[in-house]
């Protein structure tokens, strides 16, 4: 079974940091591009960060300089380091895998940025 299991969400104060992880199984992780999306309450899902099989990265303008996406193919895991978090970044965060038109999604985890 294909699985993308997320962990590392939770409550954090504004300006704080979280390290979000997504552990993959059931497919060849190393040939999939990976990404993180988020969906704030009442808003559309948006791309936060992506990393290709070659480890090229791209980020939403709003998170550049604060977030870092990385992957460890030996562990079949993609990470999102989130620093200097803002209240408006409260959202459900989703891990995504894509290759040759095939797309898999994580279950989503809540990140709440609040005092």
Phi and psi in degrees as a GROMACS rama.xvg file:
@    title "Ramachandran Plot"
@    xaxis  label "Phi"
@    yaxis  label "Psi"
@TYPE xy
-73.8638  130.542  UNK-2
-139.738  138.833  UNK-3
-126.464  104.713  UNK-4
-106.439  115.794  UNK-5
-93.475  149.231  UNK-6
-151.711  162.422  UNK-7
104.074  0.275333  UNK-8
-76.4997  179.317  UNK-9
145.23  -161.941  UNK-10
-97.3609  132.779  UNK-11
-141.568  147.963  UNK-12
-76.1354  153  UNK-13
-53.4254  136.365  UNK-14
87.5862  -7.83329  UNK-15
-83.9205  -176.532  UNK-16
-131.63  151.729  UNK-17
-139.685  148.144  UNK-18
-114.151  112.667  UNK-19
-98.5079  135.203  UNK-20
-122.921  151.693  UNK-21
-138.904  112.482  UNK-22
-98.3248  125.088  UNK-23
-104.77  148.839  UNK-24
-155.156  159.366  UNK-25
87.7353  3.60768  UNK-26
-153.582  168.621  UNK-27
-82.0164  94.6247  UNK-28
-55.5987  -40.9992  UNK-29
-66.0802  -19.3268  UNK-30
-100.558  7.73406  UNK-31
-105.604  134.762  UNK-32
-72.0499  142.191  UNK-33
-120.583  152.235  UNK-34
-154.287  160.771  UNK-35
-117.291  132.563  UNK-36
-118.441  162.457  UNK-37
-143.461  153.991  UNK-38
-134.104  102.024  UNK-39
-66.9229  158.443  UNK-40
-59.2376  129.122  UNK-41
75.0746  7.6721  UNK-42
-124.397  169.264  UNK-43
-77.2462  154.333  UNK-44
-67.0429  140.383  UNK-45
-134.175  149.829  UNK-46
-74.5818  130.431  UNK-47
-98.9101  -50.7081  UNK-48
-158.159  151.764  UNK-49
-141.378  151.292  UNK-50
-139.677  130.643  UNK-51
-84.5855  176.206  UNK-52
-61.6081  -29.0706  UNK-53
-88.2981  5.18692  UNK-54
71.8645  21.0633  UNK-55
-72.1966  145.228  UNK-56
-126.558  154.228  UNK-57
-147.229  153.737  UNK-58
-136.055  150.358  UNK-59
-60.1095  143.049  UNK-60
-55.1766  -35.026  UNK-61
-67.5808  -18.5388  UNK-62
-113.489  -3.62124  UNK-63
-58.5806  133.99  UNK-64
87.9964  -12.6338  UNK-65
-116.337  -33.3215  UNK-66
-107.981  148.897  UNK-67
-135.027  124.927  UNK-68
-99.2745  140.483  UNK-69
-148.124  165.69  UNK-70
-141.165  148.89  UNK-71
-125.185  98.5572  UNK-72
-65.5933  -29.7168  UNK-73
-64.7161  -27.9842  UNK-74
-103.917  0.577706  UNK-75
51.5421  45.4103  UNK-76
-134.669  138.538  UNK-77
-115.476  145.008  UNK-78
-123.799  154.094  UNK-79
-133.187  108.724  UNK-80
-87.3369  120.985  UNK-81
-116.677  116.645  UNK-82
-115.994  158.336  UNK-83
50.5371  50.4818  UNK-84
-67.1198  145.552  UNK-85
-114.254  150.826  UNK-86
-55.9088  -35.5368  UNK-87
-69.89  -6.8611  UNK-88
-92.0635  6.23002  UNK-89
-60.1555  125.08  UNK-90
-173.1  168.225  UNK-91
-87.3223  125.629  UNK-92
-102.315  134.87  UNK-93
-122.4  135.531  UNK-94
-86.7306  141.924  UNK-95
-135.893  139.956  UNK-96
-125.754  138.936  UNK-97
-143.55  135.225  UNK-98
-160.063  126.624  UNK-99
51.1144  41.0318  UNK-100
84.2383  -6.92391  UNK-101
-87.9085  132.954  UNK-102
-131.165  132.67  UNK-103
-125.038  148.856  UNK-104
-126.401  142.911  UNK-105
-74.3592  172.79  UNK-106
-75.4291  -16.7149  UNK-107
88.3967  136.729  UNK-108
-133.766  143.308  UNK-109
-80.9506  129.758  UNK-110
-117.384  121.758  UNK-111
-118.699  123.175  UNK-112
-109.109  107.034  UNK-113
-159.357  150.793  UNK-114
